[in-house]
Amino acid sequence: MLVRFFAGAAEAAGCSSQEIDAYGRDVAAVTAALAEGNDRLARVLAVSALLADGVRVTDATQDLSGASHLDVLPPFAGG
């Protein structure tokens, strides 16, 4: 799966995108893997909106196996 980081999430991640194996993983497992060793990114992920293939993800137990991309949208512009 392609994870795309926007705004402050890209800054915290140190890149604008990253490939990750999401097969058999839920949202919580994917975000934990992304944040491993990066406390700043972990804090950003905790407050970001996540969109799997353009659809907002609100359930940390949602399986991401079938998703092709995940967008990480941190709060910005005062929101």
C-alpha positions in Angstrom: 0.0 0.0 0.0 1.2 3.5 -0.7 1.0 5.8 2.3 0.9 9.5 1.3 1.8 12.1 3.9 0.6 15.7 3.6 1.7 18.9 5.2 3.1 18.4 8.7 2.8 14.6 8.4 5.3 14.7 5.5 7.6 16.8 7.5 7.4 14.4 10.5 7.8 11.4 8.3 10.7 12.9 6.4 9.1 11.9 3.1 5.9 12.5 1.1 5.1 8.8 0.6 6.1 5.4 1.7 5.2 1.8 0.6 4.1 -0.5 3.4 2.8 -4.1 3.4 -0.7 -3.8 4.7 -1.8 -7.4 4.0 -3.6 -8.7 7.1 -3.1 -5.4 9.0 -5.7 -3.1 10.4 -5.4 0.7 10.8 -3.8 0.4 14.2 -1.1 -2.0 13.0 -0.3 0.1 10.0 0.0 3.3 11.9 2.1 1.6 14.6 4.5 0.3 11.9 4.7 3.8 10.3 5.5 5.4 13.6 8.0 2.9 14.8 11.1 4.8 16.0 9.6 8.2 15.1 7.9 9.8 18.1 7.1 12.9 16.2 5.3 11.0 13.5 3.4 9.0 16.1 2.1 12.2 17.6 1.0 13.5 14.2 -0.7 10.2 13.3 -2.7 10.3 16.5 -4.4 13.5 15.5 -4.6 13.1 11.7 -7.5 12.2 9.4 -6.8 8.9 7.5 -8.3 8.2 4.2 -8.1 4.7 2.7 -8.7 4.9 -1.1 -10.4 8.3 -0.5 -12.7 7.2 2.2 -12.2 8.4 5.8 -11.2 5.7 8.2 -12.4 6.1 11.8 -12.2 2.5 13.1 -8.7 1.4 14.2 -9.7 -2.2 13.7 -10.6 -1.7 10.0 -8.6 -4.1 7.8 -6.5 -2.3 5.2 -5.6 -5.4 3.2 -7.6 -4.3 0.2 -6.6 -0.7 0.1 -4.2 0.6 -2.5 -3.3 3.9 -0.7 -3.7 5.6 2.7 -3.6 9.4 2.9 -2.5 11.0 6.2 -3.9 14.5 6.6 -2.9 16.3 9.8 -4.8 19.2 11.1 -3.9 22.4 9.3 -5.1 25.9 8.8 -6.4 26.0 12.3 -8.4 22.8 11.9 
